Amino acid sequence: MGAMAMKRGPSSHARLLRQVVVISVVCLALYCFLLVPEHSLNASRTVPEPFHYAGSSSGSQQSPPRHPPELLNNRFLTTSQCAVAFPGLTKEIDDVVAKGPFTLPRNPHTGLGPLVARVRDGKLSILSYARRVDLSKDMLQHRSATLHQIAAALLTAPVSEPVPDTIFAFNHEDDPHSPSFSYSRPADPALDTPSKHFFTIPHFSFWAWAIGPIGSFSRAASAISTLEAHLPWTAKDPRAVWRGTTWFNAARAGRLRQDLVATARGRPWADVEALHGNRSNALAIEDFCGYRYVVHTEGVTYSGRFQYHQLCGSVVLTPPIAWMQHLTHLVKPAFSHALDGVTRTPLDTGAGSGDLVPYPAPWVREAWPTAYDPRRDANIVFVAPDWSDLEATVEWLERHPKVAEGIARRQRELFDGGGYFSPAAEMCYWRAAIRGWSQVVRTDGQGFEDLEEIPWEEFSLKEIHK
Ligand SMILES: *[C@@H]1O[C@H](CO)[C@@H](O)[C@H](O)[C@H]1NC(C)=O
């Protein structure tokens, strides 16, 4: 007994000392590398209330650091500061760069396909672009939002790390295009082969999405923070929420949205409705966070709403994600089929019992090889894509409130607290994307020199509004 106590004493002291040293070093590193100069720390500004979760669940992994607003709004971070603040931020870029060099062919039909632009001496100019008359107002807004993001990333590059000269292609359509900067890429490795070069980029809505329920990203994020600060898990609506148009479907997803509405409409665990034509039942994007469960559906490709749902301290329930956006790799799914007692019930369409689709499908096993422990690590729940276990999954989570709350908390702690959607992270990502692209793209001999250059400043006045 005594000997054991003697033995335990020094080792626990050593452990304590080690912890103190590690914490001190981390704090010092954060302080030295990341914080902006003293005077701006003292500037008077509204600092958002710290986010508190009602009752913390047991057995959870260590939380990611909660960065101060001074860091999250600092658009001038260097590459090493970015890496310290946002581990894993640039995985998508690192992966596509690792595929090696490729040639950016010049499209003989100038104005069709992705926009082509040049970075030279840190300045942006446009070489080839779809004419204003050929794009809808929405498309013009999406294209211009992304070009503004790129221009901002160039303007805020640290003097010590100039962004290299390059010529890049940027695809503003939903469907990814290779090689180009695209809003998503297929998760299925059979569709993202070694010869494909999709550089996934932050969604245009990180600049702004000028539609009613969203507006700017900063507006939505701050509305969500306010809601979350005043709404503990236990006070959230215990149902699963979804709104959307049902005609909008990916070919490979079949009748995903119609089936969701048919499965959930009028059920006590669901607040799921197809949007009325007059949009009278639309929800502001922050109001989804008022529910414990948020159902997520992809569309023709990725869904531009995903990042807003990821800011919620709610459990996102989604069929396995088929389109990777720039940070989708941070998602840690628990699979519904692994929850004990959750079984599938086919949708009764009236024409006899329905069939169950394969789940997880073979492509899912390849795209999402790791299933995470819902009690420790998971920050999202994947359900069967025919919704046949949606009800059982919601009921399981309601029977295991600590588990559900932990999944919800880990999601918000990562994407909000960890700052992955912050202006600082976005600028870090964009500079990494342009740098990565410049390392592997080959543009010689394609005739880009023959194209007239329009400086971004001029383009931004002439070609971005309908
Ligand atoms: C909107 O449309 C729905 C369904 O079509 C209808 O029930 C509702 O009364 C309409 N609301 C308004 C304000 O027009």
The ligand as a Tripos MOL2 file, in Angstrom:
@<TRIPOS>MOLECULE
LIG
   14    14     1     0     0
SMALL
NO_CHARGES

@<TRIPOS>ATOM
      1 C1        -49.1290   29.3690  -49.0710 C.3       1 LIG1
      2 O1        -49.3620   28.1330  -49.7310 O.3       1 LIG1
      3 C2        -49.9130   27.1370  -48.8840 C.3       1 LIG1
      4 C3        -49.9560   25.8240  -49.6610 C.3       1 LIG1
      5 O2        -50.0620   26.0120  -51.0170 O.3       1 LIG1
      6 C4        -51.2860   27.5750  -48.3770 C.3       1 LIG1
      7 O3        -51.8490   26.5840  -47.5410 O.3       1 LIG1
      8 C5        -51.1190   28.8760  -47.5950 C.3       1 LIG1
      9 O4        -52.3750   29.3640  -47.1950 O.3       1 LIG1
     10 C6        -50.4040   29.9360  -48.4450 C.3       1 LIG1
     11 N1        -50.0910   31.0660  -47.5880 N.am      1 LIG1
     12 C7        -50.1820   32.3310  -47.9700 C.2       1 LIG1
     13 C8        -49.7950   33.3620  -46.9630 C.3       1 LIG1
     14 O5        -50.5820   32.6620  -49.0750 O.2       1 LIG1
@<TRIPOS>BOND
     1     1     2 1
     2     1    10 1
     3     2     3 1
     4     3     4 1
     5     3     6 1
     6     4     5 1
     7     6     7 1
     8     6     8 1
     9     8     9 1
    10     8    10 1
    11    10    11 1
    12    11    12 1
    13    12    13 1
    14    12    14 2
@<TRIPOS>SUBSTRUCTURE
     1 LIG1         1 GROUP 0 **** ****
